[in-house]
Amino acid sequence: ALSSEGRHRPATKDEAKKHHYRQKISEYMTRAEDIKKHVEKEKQDGKYHKQIRIEENATGFSYEKLFQEYLTEIVSEVWVEDPYIRSVYQLYNFLRFCEMLVKGPCKVKTIHLLTSCDEGSGRTQQINGLEEIQQSLRNYGVTLNFEFSSSIHDREIRFNNGWMIKIGRGLDYFKKPKGRFSIGYCDFDLRPCYETTVDVFHTKHTKKM
């Protein structure tokens, strides 16, 4: 027969293990809370900066994956500055971005686009494309205002909840698919990307264009 000491030893070891795990969990939760408070303070001070590096041929960086974290329910107005919303595929990129905004969970009512005007043969196509997107958004209760600038060179996207995202290549960081029936043609999470850098900031007051 086991002694009373022998019978209680496994329980004692088990309790010690549980205590150790509880202590570790408590430490992790405290650390997570500290990180959260630190991030909130940086946001309040206008010092928050997060950088994401998209490697050449990387996948898994659809607009949803990149922006969804910052599109909270209070977002109602969006500003897009991107000089290259001109070619057909760039117009499609902007359309996909707008589709993401329409799906929510944000309640976007107004989108402002500042881009450069195609001075060549594609000008009519660019304007017609933007007007069609504008009309389509109207059916969803969203107003699109677009303006052209000959001096624009910055690329940034701002939400009226204070988040600002700067992408080195703007919305045009996806590579051309190998074919119309190749994986990644429809699902942009599977589409290879060009190398670029994404910088995320938080500002108290989102500036107007």
Secondary structure, 3 states (H helix, E strand, C coil): CCCHHHHHHHHHHHHHHHHHHHHHHHHHHHHHHHHHHHHHHHHHHCCCEEEEEECCCCCCCCHHHHHHHHCCCCCCEEEEECCCCCCHHHHHHHHHHHHHHHHCCCCCCEEEEEECCCCCCCHHHHHHHHHHHHHHHHCCCCEEEEEECCCCCCCEEEECCCEEEEECCCCCCECCCCCCCCCCCCCHHHCCECCEEEEEEECCCCCCC
